[in-house]
Amino acid sequence: MVLRSESEYETFKNEYLNQYFESLNISAEEPDWNVMILKAMSFKEFQDCKALLDMLDDDGYVGKYKFFIEKKFEEMIDWFPKVKLEINTRPLPAYAENNRKVSLLDLYLAVKREGGHRRVTDNHMWAVISKDMGLDYDDGELMRLMYAMYLDVLVYNNKIKSTQQAAAEKEIKEDVGDKRRTRSIEMNEGTSMQSSAEQGGASEEHYALFAGNDWYGLKRL
């Protein structure tokens, strides 16, 4: 019965969205690159997970492409525990009572909006989270358990990865600063302009298509 209900829901959603996209009259010569990027995403390492989570910081982007993001989010939730944690006992999709499907993307966004798992727990807000997701207040404890089962370790790993990336970027900036100070000293000591230019060109190459490895870099590009 659960599978049949899910199939009927997906059929209705797909038919509705197909009609909606057709009404937009999007030309085949003008593809939506954001949709193409989302569809092309695959999860082979945690950096792929981090890229998707970084996308979710942009509320406007999430609102516009939520249908595609939700599908990719579930792929990520399915991949991470099986491959990284070697856990195969967490079924997807997730359901509450009365065969109501729980959107893990909505759960992630709701908890993130309220300041994270610890703040929601300390302020006894899981019932509010449940209600915000269209469920009942009584489902609050279930939402807490689902967050712990599906999302908590993923968010924790993302914070570790972000910290490591920030530390690496800081180290690179400090290294670049040291090199610039060294070149400045050399120039003040009488180093020739030609030699300085050659050294600067070798150490500070610019790449027209380089936009950074994070979501914000891609968005700027």
C-alpha positions, 0 to 999 in steps of 0.5 A: 500500500505504501509503495502504491501510494508513493507511485501515485504521488510521483505520477501526479507530481511528474505530470504536474511538473511536465505541464508547468515546464511546458507552460514556461516555453523554454527553448531547446536552444536555451537550456537551464544550466542549473538543472543540467548541473544538478542532474549531472551530479554524482556521489563518489566522495564526500566532497560531492556531498559538501558541494550539494550542501553548500548549494542549500545556503542559497534560499532563492536557488533552493526555492527555484530548483527544489524538485531537482534538489530534493531528488539529488538530496535523497541520492546523497542520503542513500549513498552516504550511510551505505558507502561511507558508514557501511550502514544498510539498515536505513530505508528510503524514502522515510515515512511517518505514521499513516504512510506520510512521506518525510522530506529529509531535505525539508527536515534538514532546511528546517533544522538549519534555519533554527540554528542546528540540532543542538539549538533545536533540542535545547529549546525543545523545538522538535514539535515546531519543526514537525509542524513546519514540515506539515506534520503533527506536533506529535511527530516531533520526537520522530523528526528528532530520531530521523535527523539523528539517523539520516542527517546528523553524521552528514552535517558533522562531516560537512562541518569538519570538511569546511573547517579543514578547507578554511584552514587550508585556504588560510595557509595558502593566503599566508604563504602567498603573503610571505612570498609577496613580502619576500619579493618586495624586499628583493626589489628594495634591495635592487632586484631588477624589474625584469627579474621581478616580473618573471618571478611574479608571472611564474608564481601568480598565474591567472586562469580565466575559468578558475572559479574555486572548488566551492558552490559560491565559486561556481555561482560566480562563474 
